[in-house]
Every structure is written in C-alpha cells, then in structure tokens.
Amino acid sequence: MDKESRSRQEERYIDFRRLFSVLKRGILWILAAAVLAGAFGYVYSKQSDAPVYRTTGYLMVKAGEDQKVDSTSDHGQAYLRTLTATYASICKSQELLNTVIDDLDLDMDYTTLYGRVSVSLIENTYIFRITVSDASGEMSEAIVSDMIGKAPQILVPIVGEGRIEEVDHPYTNMQAGSAGTRKTMIKAAGAGALFMILLLLVLAALDRTVRGSADVEDTLGLTMLGVLPRDEAAARPVLPLPGRTENRAEPEQKTAPIVPGRVETEAVRALRTRTAFLLEKKQAGNVLMITDAEAGGQGEDLAAALAISFSRAGRRILLIDTDMHNGTLYKKLGIPEEIAAGGLSGWLRGEDEDWTRFVLRSKKYGIDFMPAGKAARNSADVLGDERMADLLRYASAEYDLVLCSAAAAGSSADALALGCLTHTTILAVPHKNRRVVRSRVRGTAEQLRSIGISILGAVLTDFRADRAEVEDSGKFVYKD
C-alpha cells in the first residue's frame, strides 16, 4: 500500500483523542447549552404542569357465602390470592369502565379513562387498590366511588366465584405539578448538553481545514517542518478614534516590518534548524521555492522569516520575490516602492547583464533581497525560461541559500514553472483557515509532484495554539 492510499485510509479512522480535544475546547458551549435547556425546562414545567389529584379506594376479596374455604390453610390462602389477582386483572374491563363513563356522563372514552386508572395488589393480603388520577379532585373521587360501587355487580358474575367488598372510603391527595419540575429540568439540561456534544462532534467531522500536524503528515503525506505562529498584534484590527478623520495615505507610509517580533522566536528558530537538517540529509540543494498551498496565505512572511533567521545563524542568504502579480515583500521589509521598482522584472527583461545590480542589501536584516519589480502578464513564461534558470544558477554559486517567495501554487501557474528550476519546495499551509481545505492542499501537492517538483515539507502558517489539535500540544508551541 503506497503512502497516498495509506493516508486516505487513515482519514476513515476515528481519533478519540481528537474527539476528546474537541469536547474539551467546547466545554463552555456544552455547559451553556445545559444551563439554557435546564432553564427552558423549568419555565415549561411551571407553566404547563397543573396539580394532579389522586383518589385511592380499596376492595377486599372474600370467599363466596356458599363456599367453604379455610383461609388459614395453605390451600385456602393460595385460592384467595389467585382470586384477588383475577379480580384485580379485570377491574379495568370495558364493561366496568364504560358503565362508569355512562353513570358520570364523562367527556372521555374508554381508552382515556383506562390511562387514568391504575390497579395494584397489596402484598400478602387479599386486597387490591384502585387509583384514579385527574386534574379535578372531585372527578377522581367520583370515578373511584362509582367503580367500587359497580364492581361487585359487574365483576363477580364474570368471575363466578368469591365476592368483593369495599374496605374503606376512598381518600384523595394532591400532587402538585411542581413536584416534576426537578426531573424536567434535569432531563432538559441533559438533552441540551447532549445536543451540543453531538453538534460539536458533527462540526469537527465536517471540518475540512488543516487542523494540525496529523493532517499535514498523515492526510496530506507531507513532512511537518514546523509552524509560523500567528502574530496577534498584526491580526488585531486598528479602529479609528471617534471624530478622527482617517488618512488614506498613512498605511502606505507606515508599513510595519515583519521583524524582529516575527523572527526572534523559538518557533522560527526550530523551523530553521529542521529545514537545514533536512536539506543536508536529503542533499536537496540550496535553492528553495516557498509557496502557499492556496491564495491568501502567509508564504511571504514564511520566506522572509526563514531568510532572516538563516542570516542571523551566519548563512549568506538571497531572498527573491518571484510573485510577478502582487509581490509586496518589499513592503514587509520596509523598502520604499521607488527603490524596489527594478528587481527581478528588470533582470528578466534584460535591462542589464549584471544580475547583482538588481539585488538590494539590507543591513538591518543582514540579507540580500531581489524584489519582484514591475508586474508581468506572462509571468509563468518568464519565470520558466533560461534567463531565470541562469539567475538561480549564478545565485546558487554565490550564496549559501537562495529562497524564492512564489505566488500560491494552488491558484497560479508561476509556482509550477519556477518549481521546475529550484531544487526543492516548502509548502505554506494555513492553520484552521476555512477557505483552505485539506483536499485542495492535497491536490496542490500532487500537482507539484506530478511534474517532478520535490517538496521538502510543509509549514503551518498563522498557527494558533488555542485551536491546535491534541497531538500538537507542546509539540510546536514555543515560548518567545
């Protein structure tokens, strides 16, 4: 079984640790659902439950006047117990209950009255009780009295043996409807919690995003290199102050650089270390393409963070922005637009035969950087031609590592053209991004491999520890 088939088969297995993690993260939702459902059950119980009156009467079974039965003997006692059970079993017969309905002119049929009448034996006696429940105490008492009064003349002829007599007058008690409120609340709270648990599990099953390292390694069949943590400060929207007019030109003038906050972290250093290890172990070369699995990712941030981190580790680094459609890496490095106007596009158009003239030196970050320059409509063609191959060959000889930040491989042909010229590729995969599903990421990886592009591994970008799966706990979360 190849790795792809194995990964598809593993998708069908139930990971109970993952399910437990889902329920653990959703415990507040489960508790909230239980509280709300319990409150609803309390209100419903108070409004709908009316007081219930129960009237109970007793009938005793005796031997017939013409029968000689010794109630002290075993045989006589067995006979009377059997006779008592017989009378109790036919006490809810149609003939008796229909007679009661006619006598009292009840607005109900036999089935309704049958549901309100219960008959039970009193253990070790020859007595059985008749209990009737009704919202009216007078009605329940009238029904029991009429049943006891009519039972001898209706039931005795049916049985043909023995006789029955009333033991005492029926008595009535009231059971308030609120007595069932606690049970209703408990049942409602349990139903609410169960519903929320099922909802969370269904949403987890329907979640097709890349949720953690297991998705990267098993489902997608990619080597997990590490993470690029979410920058909470950058993700937090800046709201204008009340009464203040927004300056539209201000964001262009103040583009926040991605370092040092995004680079000086243990997560990026760990990512750099594993990348360097795999490059040396696999002898993969020193020209890497970094591309997003889908548009809208953070491949640019990943490329810049790796470049600066490698530079600070003593490597000579060249970072090339090859996104000829929307290359904005120069903004994140704090380079003015007029300085970044030439770059890669100038070299590919043949403006100068000295490729080093299109390389900018960043003393602040310690890297050499070639911006994308002007946009090109035929970017896939120029990125795959001989001039681009010459540039990568020259740079590979001059630098320890050449990082090419490319357009998203899942939505652009640029990465396919460029990937055929680079030595290996790192795929940036957004963590828990609902716009990026696992099937699309798998399709992108398969497309790259189908034309011979080597994939060194994948990096989870925009990684959020609060949404990490259970297998990622402590694995890719580092303190700054």
N, C-alpha and C positions, 0 to 999 in steps of 0.2 A: 504494500500500500504506500503510495507516494505521500509526500508531506501535504500536498493540497487536499487529497482525499481524506487524510487523517484529520486535518484541521476542520474540514466540513463535517466530519463525523462527530468531532468533539463539540461542535455547536449544539448537537442534539442532547448532550448530557446535561443533567441538572446539577448545577453547582450550588450545594446547600449553603456553603459559606457565603456565596454571593447573595443568596436569598436572605440569609440572616443579616448580612450587612445592609441590605435594602430596608429590612424591617427596623433595624437599629437606627438608621438615619431618619426613618419616618415615624419614630415612636411618638413624637409630639402630635403628628397628624392622627395617629391611632387613638391617643388619649383624648384629643379634641373631639373626634367623631364619637367616642364612647360617651363623653360628657353631654354633647348636644343631643344624641339619641336618648340618653337617660332623661334629660330634661323634657324632651318631647313626650317620652313615655309617662313621666309624672303628670304633665299637663293633661294629656289624653285620658289618663286614668281618673284624674279628679273630675274632668268634665263629663266623661261617658259612663262611669260606674255609678249606678243607683243602689240604694240599700236593698239587700236581699233578705226576705223573711222566710224562715224555715219552720214548718209545723210538723211535729212528730207525734204519731199515735202508735199504740202497741196492741197486738192481738195475740191471745194465747190459744193454743191448740189443745184440745182435750179429746179423750175417747168419747164415742157416742154413748148416749144413755142406755142403749140396749147392748153395748159392748162390755165385755168383762176383760179389762186389761189391767194387769198388775204393774203399776208404774214403778214399783220398787225392784222388779226383776230386770235382768239384762235384756230379756226378750221384749218386755214391755217398754223399756226405755228406748230401745232401738226402733221399735214400731212408732212411738210418738215422735222421735227425732225425724224419722223418714216422713211421717205425716206432716210435720211442721214445715219441712223443706218443700213438700209438694204444694201446700197452701201458699207458701211464700213465692214459689215459682209461677203460680197462675194468678197472683194478685194484680198483675198489670195486664190481665187479659182484656181483649177488646170489649167483651160483654160488660165487664165491670166499669171500665173507663168510659165507654160510650154512654152507659147509664148515668154516670156522674155528670158527663157533659150535658145530657138532656135534662137532668134534675136541676142543675145550677144555671142552665142556659149559657154555657161558657162560649166565649168567642174564640174557640180554638178547635182543632181537630184532634183525632186520636194520637197522631204522631207527636204533636206539640205537647199534649198532656203527658204522654209516655216519657218524653225527655225531662219533664219536671218532677216525675215520681221516682223515688228510689226505695227499694225494699231490701232489707238485710236481716239475717238471723242473729239472735243473741246467743253466743256460745254457751253450751252446756245447759240450755233451757229449752222450753217448748214455746218460746215467744219469738215473734218476728215484728220488726218495726216498719212503719210506713212513713216516709218523709216526703213532703212536697215543698218545693221552692218557688216563690213568686215575689214580684215586686210589691204585692199587697199582702199584708198580714192577714186581713180578713178573708181574702180569697184562698190563701193556702190553708187556713184553718177550716174553711167551709169544705174544701176538697177532701181533706183528710177525714173530717167528720162524716161526710157522705160516703166515702169509701168504706170506713169502718161500719157504718150503719147498713150498707147494702151488701157487704162481703158475705155475711152468714147465709143470706137467702140466695146469693148467686153462686158462691164458690162451693158451699157444702154439697149441693146437688151434683156439681161437676165431679167432685172427688168421690162422693158416695160413702165416705167414712168419716168418723170423727165430727167435731164441732169446734167453732171458734167463738171466742168471747173477747170483748174489749177489756183490757187490763186497767187502764186509767184514762182520764180525759186527755185529749191532745193538748200539747203545750207549744207555744210559738216563741222563737227567739229571733233577734235581728242581727245579721252580719253586715256591718257597714261596708260599702263599696271600697272604702279606703284601705280595707284590710288587704286587698290585692294590689295596692299601689306599689309596694316594695318589690314584689315579684315582677310587676310590669316594668318598673324602672330597670331592674337587673337584666331582664330579657332584652329590653330596648338598647341598653348600653352594650350588652354583648353582641347584639346584631349590628350596631353601629361600628364597633371595633372590628368585627369580622368583615364587614363590608369594606372598611378602609384597608385592612390587611390584603384582601383579595384585589382591591383596586391598585395598591402599591405593587403587588406581585405581577398583575397584568401589565401595568405601565412599564415595569422592569423588563418583562418578557418582550414587550413591543418596542423597547428602547433599542434602536439600531445604531446608536452613536458608538464611537470608540470610547469605552468606559475605563480601560486600564491596560496594564501590561499583558494580561491574559489575552485580550483581543488582539494586541499587536503581535504577540509571539505565536499564539495557537491559531486563532481565527484567520489572521492575515498572513501568517507564515513569515513574519519579518523579525529580524534580530532587534531586541529592545536596547537602544543606546542610552536612553535617559530621558530627561524632561527639561523643558524650558518653563519655569514657574510663571504663573500669572502675575503680572505687575498690577497690583491693586490700585496703586496711585494713578497709573496711566489709564486704568479701566474706569476710574471714578469720574463721572461727568462733572464738568465745571459749569455751574449755573451762574448767570449774570446777576449782579446785585440789583435790587429793586430801584427803579428810577435811573439806572445807568444805561447809557446807550452803548451797544456793542460796537467795537471797532473791527470791521471785517478784515482789515489788513493785518491785524495783530497776530493771528495764528501763524501766518506765513513768516512773520518776522521773528517769532519766538518758537521755533521747533525744538522740542525737548530732545536732547541726545539720549541714546539708549543706555549709556554707561555713565557713571560706574555702577549704579544700582543694579542693572540687569546682568552685569558680568561678574562682579565681586561676590559671588555666592558659591556655596559648596556644590549646589546642583549643577552649575555650569562647569565648575572645575571637574566634577565627576564625569560629566558628559565628555569633556575634552580628553580626560585620561582614557576612557573606554574607546573613544574614537581613535586615538593614537595607537592604542594597543591592537585594535582590530586591523588598522591599516598596516601595521608592521607584521602581524601574524599572518594575514592573508596576502601580504605583499601586493596590496591593491593599488599602489602608485601614490602620487601626491597631488593629483588634480581631481577635486571633488565638485560635484554638482549638488546644490541644496535646493530642493523644490518642494512646494506644497502639494499634498495629495489632492486638494481641492482649492478653488479660488477663495480668497478671503482669509487665508491662514497667516502664519507668522514666520514663514520661511526666511524673509529678510532679516528679522530680528535674530533668528537662529544663526544665520550665516555671519552676521556681524558679531554676535556674542562669541561664537567659536573662533572667529578670526582674531579678535582682541585677546581672548583668553590664551590662544596658542602663542600670540606675540608676547604676552607677558610671561610665558613659560620659556622664552628665549628662542622661538622659531621666527624665521623670516617669512612673512605672510603677505600674499597678494589677494585682495578681495575684489572680485569683478562683479558688477551689477549687470547681468545679461538680460534683464527684463526690458525689452525694447518697446513694450507697450506702455507700461506705467512704472518705470523704475524710479523709486523715491528713496532709495537707500541713502543718497547723499543728504537728504533732509535729516534722517535719523543720526547721521554722523556730524550734523551741524555745519555742512558745507554750503556756501551760498550757491544759488542756482546759476549765476553767470560763470562761476568757476567750473561747475560741473557740466557745462553745455557741450563740451567736446567729448572726451572719453571714448568708450567702445565704438560708438557710431562713427566717430571721426576716423578711427583706425580701419574699420570695415569698409568705409567709403574710399580709403586710400589717400587721405589727406596728407599723410606723412609716412615714410617708410621706417621711421624710428618709433617702435611701439612704446618705448619708455616715455615719450613725450606726452602720452595720454594718461600717464599714471600720476596720481596725486599722492604726496607723502603727508601722513597725519602724524605730527609729532605728539599730539595729545594722546592718541591711542596706540602709537607705535606700529601702525600697519601701513602698507601701500594700498591705495584704492583706485580702481578704474571705474568711474561712473558709467551709466548706460548711455548718457548723451541724448541726442535727439531721437524721437520715436521713429520707427520704420514699419511700413506696412508689410513688407516681405521679410519680417524678422526671422521666420523659421528658415528661409532660404539662406540669408546671410550668416546666420549662426551655424549653419551646417556646411559652409563652403571651406575652401582651402585656406583662406585668409584667417578665419577663426582657428583652424587647426594649427596654423603657423604660430598664432599668438599663444595658444596653450602650450605648444612645444617650447617656444622661447621662454615663457614664464616658468614652465616646469623645471628648466635647467637653472634658472636664476634664484628660485625661491624654494624654501623647504616645503611649503604647502600653498596651493592655489585653490581658493574657494570661489565657486561661481554661483551667485544667487540668481536662480532662474524663475521664470513665470510658472504658475501652477501647472503641474504635469497633467492634472485631471481636466483642464479646460483650455489647454494651449498646446500647439504642436512645437513650440520653441524648445521645451524640455526634451522632447523626443529627438530633435535634431542635435541639440547640444550634448545630450547624454551619450550619443554615439562617439563623441570626441573626448569626453572626460574619462577618467579611469574608473570611477565608482560614484555612487549617488547616495545621498542621505534624504530620506523622505520625511517631511514635517507633517505630522498628523494632529489635528486639533483634538483636544480632550473635551469630551461631553459637549460637542458642538452639534446642535440639531440639524444644521444644514449639511453636515458631513456624515454620511452613513457608512457602515463597515463594507457593504457590498461595493460602493463606489471606490473606496480606498483599495479594496482587493482588486477591483478591475484596473485601477491605475497601476498598481504594482505588476499585475500580469501583463499589461500593455508594455511597460518598460522592459520587463524580462523577455518578452516575445521578440524584441528586436536586438537582443543581446546586451542590454544595459544592465550592469551589475549594481545591485542595491546593497550597500554596506549595512544598512539598518534603518530604523525609524526612531523619531523623537516625538514624544508627546509635547505639543506646544499649548500654551495657555492652561497649564496644568493647575488644577485646584485640588488641594489636599482634602477639602471638606466634601468633595464629590468623588474621591478616589475609591476604588473597589477594595475589598478586604485584603486581597493579595498584595496590594500596593502599600499597605500600612507600614511605614517606616522604611520602605524599600527605595523610594525615590523622593522622599520629603526630607530636606536637609535644613538645618538652622543656618541663618546667614552668619 
